[in-house]
Amino acid sequence: MRPHGDRRRYTAGCRCDSCRVANTEYYRQLRERRAAGEMPDVDLDDARTHLELLHERRSVAELEQLLVSSLERARAGMLGRPGWA
């Protein structure tokens, strides 16, 4: 976990004043660089963290869907029937 006042901490969910200021400053600098015609640099650690988070969320969503569909079939009395797992 990053210290307060770091944009990564803000993107992880912290909304303290220091983290909000860091996030605002990041976007201010990004707007300035874009206005100057510069392409923003991509922080590879940020990209990797973001991809890992998306992967975790996808896995959780898939598990949740499996559980929900299994519960729905159980309520309908369909579990244990041929062709229903």
C-alpha positions as CSV (number, residue, x, y, z in Angstrom):
1,M,0.0,0.0,0.0
2,R,1.3,3.4,-1.0
3,P,1.6,6.3,1.5
4,H,-1.1,8.9,1.7
5,G,-0.5,11.7,-0.9
6,D,0.2,9.2,-3.7
7,R,-2.1,8.9,-6.7
8,R,-1.9,5.1,-6.5
9,R,-3.3,5.2,-3.0
10,Y,-6.2,7.4,-4.3
11,T,-6.9,4.9,-7.2
12,A,-7.0,2.2,-4.6
13,G,-9.9,3.9,-2.9
14,C,-8.4,6.4,-0.4
15,R,-10.2,9.7,-0.5
16,C,-8.2,11.6,2.2
17,D,-7.2,15.2,1.3
18,S,-3.6,14.3,0.6
19,C,-4.6,11.6,-1.9
20,R,-7.2,13.8,-3.5
21,V,-4.6,16.5,-4.0
22,A,-2.2,14.0,-5.6
23,N,-4.9,12.8,-8.0
24,T,-5.9,16.3,-8.9
25,E,-2.2,17.3,-9.5
26,Y,-1.7,14.2,-11.8
27,Y,-4.7,15.2,-14.0
28,R,-3.5,18.8,-14.1
29,Q,-0.1,17.8,-15.3
30,L,-1.7,15.3,-17.8
31,R,-3.9,18.1,-19.3
32,E,-0.8,20.4,-19.6
33,R,1.2,17.7,-21.4
34,R,-1.6,16.9,-23.7
35,A,-2.1,20.6,-24.5
36,A,1.7,20.7,-25.3
37,G,1.2,17.8,-27.7
38,E,3.1,15.3,-25.5
39,M,1.9,11.8,-25.1
40,P,1.6,10.8,-21.5
41,D,4.0,8.3,-20.1
42,V,2.5,5.1,-18.9
43,D,3.7,3.9,-15.5
44,L,4.3,0.2,-16.0
45,D,3.7,-0.5,-12.3
46,D,0.3,1.3,-12.5
47,A,-0.6,-0.7,-15.7
48,R,0.4,-4.0,-14.1
49,T,-1.6,-3.2,-10.9
50,H,-4.6,-2.2,-13.0
51,L,-4.5,-5.4,-15.1
52,E,-4.2,-7.6,-11.9
53,L,-7.2,-5.8,-10.4
54,L,-9.2,-6.4,-13.5
55,H,-8.2,-10.0,-13.6
56,E,-9.2,-10.4,-9.9
57,R,-12.6,-8.7,-10.5
58,R,-13.3,-10.9,-13.5
59,S,-12.5,-14.0,-11.5
60,V,-14.8,-12.9,-8.7
61,A,-17.5,-12.0,-11.1
62,E,-17.3,-15.4,-12.8
63,L,-17.4,-17.2,-9.4
64,E,-20.3,-15.1,-8.3
65,Q,-22.2,-16.0,-11.5
66,L,-21.5,-19.7,-11.0
67,L,-22.8,-19.5,-7.5
68,V,-25.9,-17.5,-8.5
69,S,-26.8,-19.9,-11.3
70,S,-26.2,-22.9,-9.1
71,L,-28.5,-21.4,-6.4
72,E,-31.2,-20.6,-9.0
73,R,-31.1,-24.2,-10.3
74,A,-31.2,-25.6,-6.8
75,R,-34.3,-23.5,-6.0
76,A,-35.9,-24.7,-9.2
77,G,-35.2,-28.3,-8.2
78,M,-32.9,-28.9,-11.2
79,L,-29.7,-29.8,-9.5
80,G,-28.9,-33.5,-9.8
81,R,-30.9,-33.9,-13.0
82,P,-29.1,-35.2,-16.0
83,G,-27.5,-32.4,-17.9
84,W,-27.5,-30.0,-15.0
85,A,-24.3,-29.6,-13.1
